[in-house]
């Protein structure tokens, strides 16, 4: 997508503070963190949101990336994964992304 900020980050056109990258995904620190650790995990292929994904293996890979990054950042004992979908779901960038949040205790319900 031509004007997608996450596509530009994934391609390297826009710099980010990366914590992980492979041929399918990139993970980088959120610029507006909501927890002591707040990383975004983004597929390199553009999907507007999770409802558009037609690749179950990719979703599994993104979950594996989340687990690996959580371990790398020392939060494997407890973290939260969030996928906001659509305007009503709080999605602010129309490119599928997973928020990996940790470094503090979270409450339930979340919002």
N, C-alpha and C positions, 0 to 999 in steps of 0.2 A: 504494500500500500504506500503510495507516494508521500502522503503527509502524516503517516503514523509514527509517532515519536518512538514507540517500542521497536518498530521495524528499523528505524534509524539507529537506535542503540544496538540492536542485534547485528546490524551490518557493520558497526564500528564508525558510522558517519557522525554519531553523537557519542562523546566519551561517557563512561560510567565507571563507578567504583565496583568492578566485577569481583565476585567471589567464586564463580564457576562458569565454565563455558565448554560446550562440545558442539557437535555438528547439528544437534536438534534443539538446544536450549541455551539460555544464558541466565545467570542469576546475578543480581546487583543490588546494592543498598538503595533503599527508598530515600528520596530527597526530603520527604516529610514524614519521618519515622513516628509510628504510633506506639512503639515499644523500644526498649533498649537495643534489641536486635530486630530489624525490620528489613527483610530482603524480598525482592520481587523475583519470581521465577517465571520466565517468559519463553514460550516456544519461538523458534526463529521463523517458522512458517506462520503467516498471519491468519488468525481466526478472530472474528469480531468479539466472540465470547464463547463460553463453554458449550452453549447450545449448538454452535456451528461445527464443533469438532466431530470428524468422521473417522478418527484414528484412535482406537482404544489403546494401542501400544504406545502412542505418544503420551496419552494421559498417564499411563503406568510409568513411563519414563520420567515424566515431570514429578510424580510422587517419589520416585527413587532419587531424583535430584534433590528434592526437599529433604529427604532423610539424610542424604550425604552432606548437604550444606549445614543442616542442623548439627550433625556430629562435628563437622569442621569448625563450627562457631561455638561449640561447647554448650549447646542447648538441647541435646538429644533427650535429656531426662524429662523435658516438658516444653512443648511449643504448640502454637496454633497455626493451622492453615486456613486461609480464607480465599474464596473465589467470589467476587462480586459480579453479578450478571445483570446487565441492563441498568437503565437510569433508576428505576425503582429499587434495584438491589444495591445501589451505591457505586456502580461502575463509572469511573471518571475517564478512563482511557479505553477506547474501543479496540482493544487487542487483548486476547485472553492473557491473564496473568494471575499468579498465585502469590498471595502475601504469606510469607513465613515470618511469624511473630514469636518472640521469645525474650528471655532475660528478666521476666517478672511473672508473678502469678496472675492468671486471668480469672475473671468471674463468669458466671452463667446465670441468666441468659446474657448473650453478648451485646445486644443492642436494643 
